[in-house]
Amino acid sequence: MPTTLRVGAPPAVLCPPARGGPRLSSTHNLKVWCEEHQWELGDNLLEEWDDPVLEPWEVTRASSHRARWKCRDCGWSFHFTVHARTRSDHPSRCPACAGRVATETNNLALACEQSGGRLAHLPAEWHHSTKRMEDFTPGSHEKVPWRCGTCEWEWDATIDHRTGSNRPTGCPACAGQVATENHNLALACEQSGGRLAHLPGEWHHPTKRMENFTPASSEKVPWICGRCKWEWDAIVGSRTKSDRPTGCPACAGRVATETNNLALACAQSGGRLARLPGEWHHSTKRMEDFTPASHEKVLWRCGTCEWEWDATINSRTRSDRPSGCPACAGRVATETNNLALACEQSGGRLAHLLEEWNHPTKRMEDFTPGSHEKVPWTCGACERKWDARIDHRTESNHPTGCPACDPISGSEPKKLVQL
């Protein structure tokens, strides 16, 4: 609470301050601050002060007191806290002059009259039960009721959406955005010439009818296939679009069913996928829960080396180069396939790599001889440190060495130029 003065007392005469409150002085109040800052807002604030409770010398410039003000330009009365009007960054000003409140010279009705015909239809569509168009500004964010002059559809829309110069909104019924007697999904199916005739038989919504939706609705609703009785959810608009409308995902083979699943595909593959059931290692789901073309990544376990890895189902079932165990293919480091073992078994060709390995955290056993990983090395002859890919150092044709000792070889393999 601000410390107050006796009513009618001069600014220099002060009452005792409230317990714990600030002590106002003759140099610490709004009046003095305004006089010192006349070049900013001082003159305006003193002239516009219209508070019935306190005087300007009874509050500080940072006071949170919500004072009454009266604009000296337009005469509009408004309320703002003192500190909101004195702050250096965007001080509050008269909302009427700023066009934020409806006045005789700034309101929706007047804007419609002066719009040159652009907003002339709005007065006839105004349907607010208690307020007039004169009570709102053209840029108001208030949502109010409207009634279409053409189809008499009633809807709510914000005023600024209807007055905006860039794509103002109109009647949603006339625009086909809401379901009506003359525009709904059931009627569209009847008038589609047979293209959508199957949809009424597949409609499976428990509470709503097709008449409650437009053909282009983005709502997701339940359907039931008339052929296989599969139940699924799909957006209404996705089923009615003229370009590749969606159908039953079970009939299209996109979901696992009793007649279309990974286990059945393996059994009917003529031996091509016979190994997959033995390598299936998913902890919670069965092969019957997936289609052969599923993009789901699941866990597998090799029947030969017992290596465990993740791979998508479709990558293992495709007819063109299906993926197999990465350990058996030499793409991962194992006890029987790693860089350290390759150096030992190279007959001396890679023996120097054991001494030049300089990785701070990983061992040679963590990489394959053909790895594309770039790792640090230290030359055994000159102690030069450099980074190079493992496969560049182990390849049989032009392996790379120390760039200092062998600048011709360098740290990257040379490309042969055919003359």
N, C-alpha and C positions, 0 to 999 in steps of 0.2 A: 504494500500500500504506500502511495506517495505521501510525504509529509505535507500537510496543508497549512494554510494561513487563515487567520480570522477573516471572515467576509468583510470586504471593504478596506482591509488593512493595506497600507502601502507595501511595495515589494521588499523594502529593507527591514520591515518589522516581522519577526518570525515567531511562530509558536514553538514550544519545546518539541523536539523530534519524537516520533513514535519509537517504542522500545525496539531496538534492533534495526530501525529504519535509517535511511540516509538523512543527513542534516542539510536542508536547502539553505543556501546563502543568497545574498543579494547578487552574487556573480555566478550562481549555479542554478539557473532555471531557464525555462524555454524562452521567456521574454528577452532575457539578456542574450541568449544564443542567437535569437532571430535578429536582434539589433546588430550583433557582430557579424552576421552572415546575410546582410541585406542583399548582397550581390548574388546570393544563391536562391534560397527559398524564404528568407526571413520576412520580407514584406508580404509575400503571399500568405504565409502561415498566420501572421498576426491579423491580417485583414479577414482571413477566412475562419478564424477561431470563432465558434458559435456554441461552445459547450455550456450547458445550463448549470453544471455542478462546480467546475473548477475554472480558475483563471490561468492565463499563460505563465504567471510567475509562481504558480502553485505546483507545477510539475517540471520535471527535468526533460531534456530533449530525448533521453532514452527511456522515458516512461512507457509502461505497457497500458496506460489508461486509454480506453477506447473513447475518444472525444468526438464530439459532433462538429462538423465543419460546414461552411456554406461557400460555394464557389463564387468568387468575385466576378467571374466572366458570365456564367449562365444562371447563377442563383440556385443551383442544385444543392440540396442538403444531403450529406452522407456521413458515415462514421468510419474512422480509421484510428488505429493506435497512434500515439504521438511518435514513437520511434519509427513507425512505417513511413511517416511523412518527413522525417529528418535524416534518415539514413543516407549515406553518400552514394550508395549503389542502388540505382533505380528507385528513388523515392516515390511513394504513392501520390497520385494526383486525382483530380476530379473524374469519377467514372463516367459521368454524363458527357463531358468534353471528349473523353477517350472513346465514346461510342459503345460502352459496355452496359449501359442501362437504357431502357426505352424512355424517350421524352417526346414532346410535341414535334420536335424537328428530327427525331431519329427513332423510327419504329417500323414494324413490319408492314403495316397498312400503307404508310407513306412510301415505303420502298417499292411496294407493288404498283402504286399509282405512278411513280417516277421511273419505272423500269423500262419504259418504251414498249410495253407489251410482253416482255420476257416473263414477268411474274404475274401477268394479269389473271391467270387461271386460279391462283392461290386463294383469293378472297372467297370464291364460290366453293372451294374445297375445304375451307376452314370449318372444323367440326368440334371445337373445344366447347365444353358444356358450361364453363364458368368464366373463362377469360377471353378478352378480345385480342385482335391482332395488334392493337395499339399498346398492349402490355408487354410486347416482346421486341427485341432488336432483330434485324435481318440475319445477324450472325449468331443468334442464340443457339446453345447446345441443348435446349429443352426439347424433350420428346412429347409431341402433342398429337391428338387424333385428327385425321383427315377423312374426307369422304369424296370419292371420285365422282366428277361431274358426268362421266360417260357411262360407267357400269355400276355406280353407286357402291363400290367396294369400300369398306371402312378399314383403316389401318393406322398404325402409329409410326411417326417418323420425326427425326429432329428437324428443327426449322432450318438450320444452316445447310442440311443435306438437300433441302428443297429449294434453297435460294442460291446455292453455290454456282458460280459462273462456269465451272468445269464439271460437266456431266451431272447436273442436278437430278435427284431422284423423282420418279413419278409414281403412278399407281402400280403396285406390284401385280395386281390382277390383270390389268391391260398388258403388262409386260410379260405375262406368262410365268411369273415367279411364285404364284400361290395357286392351289387347287380350287377350282370353281365348278359350277355345273356345266359350263361350256369348255372347261379346260382341266382335264384330270387324266390319270393313268388309265382308268377303265375305259374312258371314251377314246383315248388314243389307241388302245388295243383293238377296239371295235372298228376304228377307222383306218387301221394300218394296212388294209388289203391282205391280211393273213400274215404279215411279217412278224407281228407281236401276238398272234392268236394263241400261242402256247403259254403266255405269261399268266393269264387268269387261272389256268389249271395248276400252275406252280406257286401261286401266291400262298404264303403260309404265315402271315402276320397274325398273332393271337388276338389283337385288340383293334387294329385299324383296317380300314378297307382301302381298295385301290383308288376309290374316289377321293381319299384324303391326301393324295400325292399328285404332283405334276410328273409328266413323263421324264423331265430332266432333273428330278429331285436328287440331291446329294446324300439323302438319308440311306443308311444301311439297314436293310430289312431281311427277315428270314424267307427262304424259298425251299420248296421240296420238288425234286426232279420227278416229272411224270413218267419217266422210263425206269430209273433204277431206285427211286424213292430216297435218294441221298438228300440230306438236309444241310443247307449252308446259308451264310449271310452274304449279301452282295448289295452294292449301291444301285438304287433304282435307275439312275441315269446310265450306268454301265451296261444295263440289260436292254435299254431301249435305243441306244445310239445306233445310227445308221452304219457307222464304220466299225466293223468287227465287234458286235455286241457279245457280252460274256454269256456263257451257258453253264451247264452243270460241270463242276470241276471233276467229279468222279467219272462221268462219261468221257471227259477229255483226258483222263489219266493223270490228273494233277494231284490227286489225293489217294492214299492207300485204302484199298477195299479188299474184300474177300477174293475178288477176281483180278485184282491188280495190286501186287505188293512185291517187295524185294525177295522174300522167301519163295514165292511162287515163280518169280522170274528165274531164280537160280535153279529151281527144280525143272523148269521147262527150257533151259538154255542149251540142252544137248551136251552138257559137260563144260561149256565155255565159262560158266560162272560157278561151277561145282565146288571150287575151293573156298568161296566166300563164306558159306555158313560155318566152316571150321575156323575161319579167321575173325568172325564177328565177336566183338569184345565190349559191346555197350553195356554199361552197368545196370541200366533201368529199362531200356526199351528193346523190343523184339524187331526182327527183320520184317515182320508182318505190319509194323507201324510206319513203314516207309515205302515210297515208290522206287522203282529202279532208277529213275531219273532225278531223284531228290538231290538238292544242293546242300543238304545237311552234312556237317562235318562230324564224323563219329570215330570212335576208337576201334582199332583193329589189332590183331596179334598174329604174327606170322606163324604158319604151321611148320615151317622149316627151321628157322633160327629163334623163334619165340620173341622177336623184336616187336615192341608195341609202338604204334604211331597213329596219328589222326589223318584222315583223308575224307573228302566228300564222297558220297555214295556214287554219284554219277561219274566221277573220275575213275571208279573201279569197275563200273558196268558198261562203259561206252565201248562200242565195237571197234573204234579206231584207237589203238595204243592205250588200252586200259592201264592204270597205274598198279604197281605191285609193291612189295616190301622194299622200302628204301635201303634197308641194311643189306639185303641180298643183292641189291643193285649197286652197292658200293657208294651210296650217296650220304651215308652217315658213318661217323666213327664208332667202331666197336672194338672188342678185344682182338678180333682177327683181321680188322681192317682199320688201320690208323697210320698217321704219319711217322710216328716213332718206329713202328714195326716195319714200315716200308723202307725206312733208312737202314735198318739192321739187315734187311733181306735184299738190299740193292746191290750186293757184291762190291761195296765200296763207292758206288757212284754218288750216293747221297749221304755218305757217312759224315761229311763236313757240316751238314745241316744241324746235326745233333749239338755241335759245339757253338754254332751261330744262332741258335734259338734264343730269343731275348724277350719273350712275352711276359709281362709282369704278373699275370693272374692265371693264364691257362697253360696246359701242358700240350706237348705234341700228340699225346694220346687222345686229345679232344677234337682232332681234325683228321680229315681224310687226306690222302696224298693229292687228290684232285680238287681240293677246296679252293673257292674263289676268295676266301677271306684274306685281307691284307693285314699282315702282322709285322712287328718289329724284329729286326735281326741285328747282330753285331759281328763284324768281320773278325775272323780268327787271326788274320795276318796284321791288319792295320787298326783294328778296333773301331772302324767306322760304323756308325749306327744309321740304319735306313729302314724304310718300310717297303715290303714287296708282297705280292700275292703268293700263296703257297704253291698253287699249280704252276706259276711261272718259274718257280725254283725247282720243281720236281719233274717238269716235262722232259722227255727224252730228246726232243729236238730244240736246240738252242735254249737251255735253262739259263736263267739270269744269275748273276753273281754280285759281288760287291761293286758298287758304282765307282769307288775310288781306286781299287786295285785293277779293275777291268772296265775302264771307261767305254770301251768299244761295245762290250756286252751290255753295260748299264744295268739299271734296276727293272727295266721293262723289256719284254721280248721284242725283237726287231721284226718288222714286216718285210718279207722278201719282195722285191720289186722285179717284175718280169720285164726284161728289155725286149 
